[in-house]
Amino acid sequence: MGRGPRGPAVGLELGVRAELRAVPGLLLSLRLLPLGYDALTGTVERELADNPMLERAAGSACPGCGRHRTSDSCPRCSGVLRYAGNDPAVMPFDTLEAAAACEIRSNYREVLPVVIAHLTSRGLLDAEPDQIATAHGLAPQAVDEAVRAIKAAGPVGVAETSVADLLVAQARALVAAGAAEAWIVDLVRDHLEAVATGDTATVARALRVSREDVEDAFRLVRARLRPVAVVEVPDRPEASGIPDVFVYRTDSGAFEVEVPDSDWFGLRVVEVTSAVRADAEAVAWLGGHERAARELLRQLDTRGSVLRRVATYMVDRQAGYFERGPVGHVPLNRTDVAVELGLHPSTVSRCVAGKLLRRPDGKIVALADLLGGAVAIKARIAELAAAGRVSDARLCRALADSGHKVARRTVAKYRAELGIAAGGLRRT
């Protein structure tokens, strides 16, 4: 028997409902898709500054393409280093060691490099001072002097042995600077979990202060305290003018597409030691930051995956354009791309709008240049007109011979857009 009268309608309704339920999550995961490279870089730098659980791997940005590299050379570019000598972004404690060497007592100066080597990338000692002394056969007072010099020369909280001690040191610095009341040290030392959960009532009772004062202190702690001793390094080179899509030619002659993702920027989530994981207050403090860091990496990779799919399909379709220029351009629109890739046309539009593409020859063009239905036709009209005075009728016949069946009135419109007068004379 045939299908019931309500079968197709019910299926369509279920399909629409399922699509509507999926859209909010999809839009959230693609929130970075409309951003061009400069705006995306700005977002990444802000997140790095604000999130203590997000870090960039040692290295520097390639001045040629902007990708993060871990050595002096870029796998794609031959650009030279922007900085000479040791890059502080690679050796973040070089300047700290030099400053501490001016602070430490001269008879203990040889101990300084040993203690500096025990600093983690977050500025914490990976062992207690007495353990460092025993491990290296040093006098305990020598190691203590080196630690004192490092703390005197470095940022607040450096050379502490735990996140809790680092945060307490930062809280004491706020008090010393007159930016906080003395009881904020007790808040940070004893009530970090309450700060993480927003439990102002418990803290107000324990410290015998008003809930309004506790709320102000919570905001100050969240804004000013970081579980990392920040060592100042020079800013990364600006990435202005760097395109969003890179097209390279492989040894076989095919085209390869690359777009920025989390690896491109050298991003990773900070590794937290088992000792910190065992501290409930530290875990509560870092948990939200860790989730935000992982979400940023996911969104960067989602943006990269979608943009790469769209750009790769467009590049493959327009291989003739890269080989022969505008005359090799084939008709292609956003709907064609969306249907082929199973995407919504609006997603393709967000991929393309405002994005730049670097061709294999190094020329930078708009990604949208790969779309359109008349690029090759206009190029052929300009080529024919340059050869002499050609009527619209003869242009139509010549275009048909090239495989472009175009109406005469359409030829006249394109000719006018190109500034070519009737008969082939270019307008002045």
HELIX and SHEET records of a PDB file:
HELIX    1   1 GLY A    7  SER A   29  1                                  23    
HELIX    2   2 TYR A   37  ASP A   50  1                                  14    
HELIX    3   3 ASP A   94  GLU A  103  1                                  10    
HELIX    4   4 SER A  106  VAL A  111  5                                   6    
HELIX    5   5 LEU A  112  ILE A  116  1                                   5    
HELIX    6   6 PRO A  129  HIS A  136  1                                   8    
HELIX    7   7 PRO A  140  ALA A  153  1                                  14    
HELIX    8   8 VAL A  163  ALA A  176  1                                  14    
HELIX    9   9 ILE A  184  ASP A  190  1                                   7    
HELIX   10  10 LEU A  192  THR A  197  1                                   6    
HELIX   11  11 THR A  200  LEU A  207  1                                   8    
HELIX   12  12 ARG A  211  ARG A  224  1                                  14    
HELIX   13  13 SER A  274  ARG A  277  1                                   4    
HELIX   14  14 ALA A  280  ARG A  317  1                                  38    
HELIX   15  15 ALA A  319  ARG A  324  1                                   6    
HELIX   16  16 PRO A  326  GLY A  328  5                                   3    
HELIX   17  17 ARG A  334  LEU A  341  1                                   8    
HELIX   18  18 PRO A  345  VAL A  352  1                                   8    
HELIX   19  19 LEU A  367  LEU A  370  5                                   4    
HELIX   20  20 VAL A  375  ALA A  386  1                                  12    
HELIX   21  21 ASP A  392  ASP A  401  1                                  10    
HELIX   22  22 ARG A  408  GLU A  417  1                                  10    
SHEET    1   A 2 LEU A  54  ARG A  56  0                                        
SHEET    2   A 2 LEU A 267  VAL A 269 -1                                        
SHEET    1   B 2 SER A  60  ALA A  61  0                                        
SHEET    2   B 2 HIS A  68  ARG A  69 -1                                        
SHEET    1   C 4 PHE A 255  GLU A 258  0                                        
SHEET    2   C 4 VAL A 245  ARG A 249 -1                                        
SHEET    3   C 4 LEU A 356  ARG A 358  1                                        
SHEET    4   C 4 ILE A 364  ALA A 366 -1                                        
END                                                                             
